[in-house]
């Protein structure tokens, strides 16, 4: 894949890294243990987090599955379970169920959706499983039957993969029916079916599995997924409905858009969908070109359903993390319009969680991580990044799973990670607990410096090595007197180690 020239700041970073044989580490060591939090499993079992939402107070709500049952977990800002929620921070759903998505109501209540049999249904009657919890993690008895409900679309084994709230409080859920039909349902705020939508609250039409869902400002419903293997060769599929559930003919004339990426048949699956403030639609996914390995993808569509060819390469931004196969799952939007995508990247039969950042035009943001992406080992086996969120301080939270061990004793734990995208250079392995964080970078004045290893001193030089005037005050430096440009931060840790970091001043 051709890449544009890298700017001077990144070039400097590369020189420093090569000179001291350093490893860039991006885990935020103020979160969990070394930037990571796991829910431990037992050998041979498995679990995963599939989606998350960050509350206004900074607490993180994640949903998924562990040991055969769906779960909702709330973590504090530091990555520890919130004991004021559910039972020791956890709400456990019914057996043989999984939650795939979560959203927060304006009043703080939590709605989780997935696959399962609500109370009163048999195991063979698992359908769209919807649960609403109070702020403290207890079931909301004003919703459905004691806080939960199930909708059988095709009789059994239906999967709900995404949920969104309308402005009027109605709840929209999408996924697929047992017959591989794309399905959307709409509920009143109390969990009852909304008969004004589709056929008694249910709409099914195209063949596909839907995992992305957005509500436009005028109330239209947009769902995204991938077509069945027998129809349209797993191509990406977007559908838009009017408020009553009928197809929107102003969207590609039919209400449906298929996008086949690459050459011939292949998996062009869609992950999640996000609407930009201007109404254009971003869809994450996976796709490859011919025999080449698959890559993380972001496709942008105009409001009429056509591909926005001003984005990426003719409307498609393709992110190759390491030359091997990559799978894209979730995306989120930064306040400045940049786009973050997370997923899984293969590395010699192992899988790592990958995070990439794109500029608003779909080109790589080379100021983020290593040339636009982050790919650190979590443990030593197979890791998957299913959901991504961005905090106000530009720390990146990823929910997924992480495995450890060898067959037959393999542990797959639900995992929650937090990264700082600012380069951390240390002469250590990726598993070290030693880290240096500086932020914001670029800065216009105060540069905050933190190390779990303790800091003795910090100085700033220009690119010629000349010491410049930037006073150090234990945890921060005053850069306001410096002219715009690139400088080198020299930090001495209490154990005698020295770290050199580039930093940029922009007033």
N, C-alpha and C positions, 0 to 999 in steps of 0.2 A: 504494500500500500504506500503510495507516495505521500510524503509528509512535508509541510512547508518548513522553511528555515525557522529555527528556534531563536527566540529573542536573547539578548545579551544576559539577562538575569538568569535564565535557565542554563545558558552556556557556562556562566560562572559556577552555578551549582554543580554541573557535571565535572568541571575541572577540579573543584574541591573534593568531590566524592572520589574521583580517580586518584587524587594525590594521597589521601589518607586512607584509601581502601575502606571507605565507610559504607554503611547500610542505612538507607532512608527508612525510618520507622514512623508510622503515622498513628498508631494507637494512642488514644488520649488516656494517659495513666492516672488521671483524676477520676476515672469512671470504672466502676467494678474493680476487678483485679487486673491491672495492666491493660485497661481499656476494654476488658471482656467480662461478660456475665453469662453463666450457663445454668440451666436447670438440669442437674445430674440425672442420668438414666441408670438402668441396669444392663448388664451385658446382653447383647442380642436384641434389645428393644430399641425403639427409636422415638424421636420427637423433633418438632420444628416449630419456629415462629413464622407466620406467613404474612402478617400485616401489622401495622402499628399506627397510633395516633398520639401526638404530643399535646397534653393539656395546657391551658393557658398558664398554669403554675409551674410548668416545666416537667411535671411527671410524665412518664412514658407508659402508655397502655399498649400491650402487644397481645396478639391472639395466635392460636395454632393448635397443636396437638401434642399430647404426651401419654405414652403407655395406653393408647387406644381411646383416649377421651379428649374432647375439645377442652381448651382452657383459655382463660383471660388472665393476664398477669399485669400488675402495675408496679413499675419501678420508680424509685426516687430519682432525682436529677443526678445523683452520684452512682447510679447503677445498682443499688441494693434494693431488694424487694420491699414494697411499701406494706408494712404490717397492718395498716389501717384499712386495707382493701381485702375483701373476701376473707379467706383463711390463710393467714401468713402471706398475704399478697396475691393469692391465687383464687380464682373462681373456676370450678371444674364443671364442665357440661356433662351430658349423658354419655354413656359408654358407646363405643363404636361411632364416634363422631369427630369432626374436625372443623375448626373455624378458619376461613380463608380471608376474611376482611373485617374491618372494624371502622366505625365512625362515631364521632361525638356529637350529641345534640347540644344546642345552645345552652340548655339548662344543666349540662354536665353529664347527663345520662349516657350510657355506652350501649351501642347496638353492634352486635357481632353476628355474622352470617357464615353459613357453611353447609355441611352435609350431616344429617343425623335424624334420629327419630325422636320427636318431642314426646313428652309424657302423654300416654294414651295411645301411642302408635307402637306397632311391633317393629322388630329389627328390619323386616322385609319392607317396611313402609318408610324408609328413610328418604327424606326429600329436602327441599329448601328449609334449612334449620335456622331460625332467627331467634335471638335472645336479646332482651334489654335488661341492663343492670342499673341499679342506682349508683350514685357517686361512690358509695362505700363498698361496692362489689357484691351487694345482695341482689337477688332477682327483683325486678320491678313488677309487683303483682297487678299493676294496672294495665299490663301488656300481655296479650294472648292468654294463655293458661298458666298462671303463676310465673309469668315472666318470659315464657318461651312459646313458640309455635312452629309447626311444620306445614309446608305446602307441598302436596303431591301433584306434580305436573304430568308425568307420564305413568303414574301408578306406583313407582318405587325407584330408588337409586337416582335421584336428581341432585345436582350439585349447585349450590349458590356460591359464586366466586367474588362478587363485588356488591357494595351497598352505597347508596348516596341519599341525601335528604333534599327534598324539595323545599322551596321557600315557605310553603304552606304547612310544613311539618310532615307531609306524607313521605313514606319510606319506599324507595325504589331498590329492587334487588335483581341482579342478573346472574346468569350462569348457563347451564345446559341441562336438558332433560335426559332421561335414560335413553331416549331414541336419538341422541346426538342432535337435538334441535336447539338452536339459540333461543333462550327464554328470558323474559322480563316479567316480573310481577310488581304490583304496587299495593301497599298497605296503608290503611289509615294509621294515625299516630297511636291508636290503641292496639294495633296488631291485626285488626280485621281486614279482610280483602276489600279493595276499592273496586266496586262493580262498575264504576264509570270508566275504567281503564280496560281496554281489550275485551276479552271474554271472561267476565266475572273476575277481573283483576289480573288476568294472565294473557301474555302475548307470546306466541311462538311462530317462527317463520323459517328463516334460513337454516341450513345445516351448519352447525358450528358450536364451538365452546367459547363462551364469552367470559373475560376476566377483567375488562376495563369498563368503567362507568363514569359518565359526567352528566351534569344538568346544566344546560345553557342558561344565560340570563333571561331568556324569554320562555323558559320552562321546557324546552325540548330535551329529549332523553337520548344520549349518545352512548352506545355500547361498542366495545372492541374485543376482538378475539381472533381465533383462527378457524378456518373452514375445516370440514371433516376430511379425512384422508381420501375419501372416495369422490369428493366434490371440490373442485378448485385446488387440489393438491396442497392442502395445508396452508393456503395463502392467507395473508392477513385480511380480516373482514371487519368493516365498520358499518354499523347501522344507526340511523337516526329516526326517532319517532316523534310525532306530535304529542301534545299533552294527553290525548285520549288513547294513545297506543297505536294509532295508524301510522304507516310509513310516511316519512316526510319527502314528498316528491321534489322539493327544492334541493335535496341533497343527492346529487348525481342522478337526478330524474326518477330514481326508483327507491331512494332511501337506503340503498346498499352500495358499498364500495368494496371491491376485491383488489388486493395489491399482491401480485406475485413478484417476489424479489429474486433477482438472479436469473440463472439460465436453466429452464426446465423445472421438473418437479423437485421439491425440497421442502424442508420445514421452515415456514416463514411465520412462526407463531407470534402472537401478540401477548404482551404482558399487561401493562396498565395504560390508561389514557388520562391526559391532563389537558384542560383548556387554558390557553393563554388569555390574558386580559383583553386582547383584541379579538377573541373568539376563535382564533385558529387552534386546531387540535393537534396535540403531540401524542404519539402512540409508541410505546417501547416494544421491543421484541427481539427476535433472533432470526437470522437469515444468512445465507451464503450465496456465493456466485459460482456456479458450476461445481468443479471438484474441490474448490477451496474450502477450508474450515469455516464454520459459521462464526459470525461476529455479533456483538451487541449492536442493536439498531434503534434509531429513533426516526420516525417518519412524521412529517408535518403536512397537515391537510388544511386547505382553505375552507372557509365557511360553507362553500357550495359543494364540498366533497372532493374537489380536485386536489391533486398533490401540489404543494407549494414548492415550485422548482427553484426558488431563491434560497432554499434551505439545504445545507449539506451538498450532496452530489445529486442534483435533479430531484430534490425533495427528501432524500434519504441520507442520514448521517450514520456512517458505518464505523464502529470502533473496534479495532483489532488490538486486544490487550497484549498478547504475547506470541502471535503467530500461530497459535493453536485454536481449538474450538472454544467459543465463548457463548454464553446463554444470557440474554437480557430479560430481566423480570420487571423491575419497577423504576419509575422516574418521579422526580419532584422538581419544582420550579423554585429558583432563588428569587429574592425580591428584585434583583436587578435584571431578571430575565434569563440568566444562565440556567442550563438544564443539567441535572445530575441523574445518572442511570446506574443501577446496581445489578449484579448478577453473579454468574459463576464463570471462572476461567480455568481451563485445563492446563496442567503443567506436568508432563511426563507421568500420566496415569493418575495424578492427583488433581484435586479441584480446589481452587482458592476463591474466596470472595473478592469480587472486583467492583470498583467504583470508578466512574469516569465523569468528567465535566465537559460540557460543550458550551461554546459561546452562543449568543442568540441567533447566529446565522448557521449553526450546525457544525462549525469548525471546532477542533479541539482547543480547549482552554489550557495552554501550556503553563500557566501559572499555578495550576492545580496538580498536586502530587508530583509524580514522575511523568513529565511530558503529557499531562492531562489525565492521568489515571493513578489509582492506588491499588496495589495488589500485594498485601502482606499475608504471610502464613498465619492462620489462627492457631491451629495445633499441627497435627502431622498426618492427616488423612484426607477426608473429603469435606469441603465447606461449601455452603450455598448461601447467597445473599438474596432474599426474597422481597424485602421491603426497605425503603430508604426514606429518611426525613432529614431536614436541615434545620438546625437550631438557629436562633437569632445571632449567635456569636460565630456562625459559620462552622460549627462542629457538626460532623455528619454522623447520623445514627443509622445503623443497618441491623435489621432483624433477619434471622435465618436459622441455619443449623450448622453444627460442627461435629465431625466424627473423630474418634481416636481409637487406637487399637488395631488388631489384625484378626481376620476371620479364624475361628467363629466368635471371638470375643470382641465385637465391635460396638462401641458406644456412639450413638448419634444423639446429641443433646440439642435442645432449643438454645439458640445463642443470640445475644444482643451485644453489639459492638459500637464503640464510638471512636471516631477518627478526628484528628486535627489535620487538615490538608496542608498545613505549613510544613515545609521540609525540616525534618529532625535528623541531623547527621551525627552519628556516634560510631566509634570504632569498636562495634560489638556485633553480635548475631541478632536476628530478628526477635529472639525470645528474651532479650535482656529487659530488665526493669529500669534501665537508665534512659532517660529521655530529656529532651530540652524543648520547651514550647515557647515560641515568641509570637506575640499578636498585638495589634493587627499588623499585617505585613502585606502590602506597603502600609506605611504609617505617615501621618502628618505632624506628629508631635510625640506623644508618650508611647514607648515600646515596652510592653509588659514581658517579663522573662520569668519562666518557672522551670524548676528541675526538682524532681523527687529526690535527687541525690545531693541537693544543697549547692549553693553557688557562693564562691569566695569573691570573685571579681568579674567584671565585664567591661570591655572597652570596644571602641569603634574605630576602624581605620578606613581610609578611602582605598580605591583599587590599586594604588601604588604602594600601599603599606604605611602611609603616613597617618599617625594618630590624630584624630579630630576631636573637637570639643563636644562630648555627649556625656554628661554626668550620670553615674550609676547610683541608684538609691535602693539597694538590696533586691527589690522585686521589679524595678522598672528603670528605664533610661529616658532622659529628656532629649529628644531628637529635633526639637522645634528650631534650634539655631542652625541646623544643617541645610545646605542647599539641596534641591531636588537631585536625585541620582541614586546609584547603587553603592552600598557600603558593605563592609564585612564586620560582623559581630564576633568578637573573641570572648569566650566564656571559660572560666576556670572553675571546675567542680571541686567539692570538698575532698574527693578521693584522688585529686591530682590530675584528672583527665581534662583535656582541652577540647573544646568544640568550636568549630568555625561555621558560621551561618551567614549567608547573604541576606541583606535586608534593603528595602527600597524606601526612599523618602519622597513623598509627593505631597506638596502643599496645595 
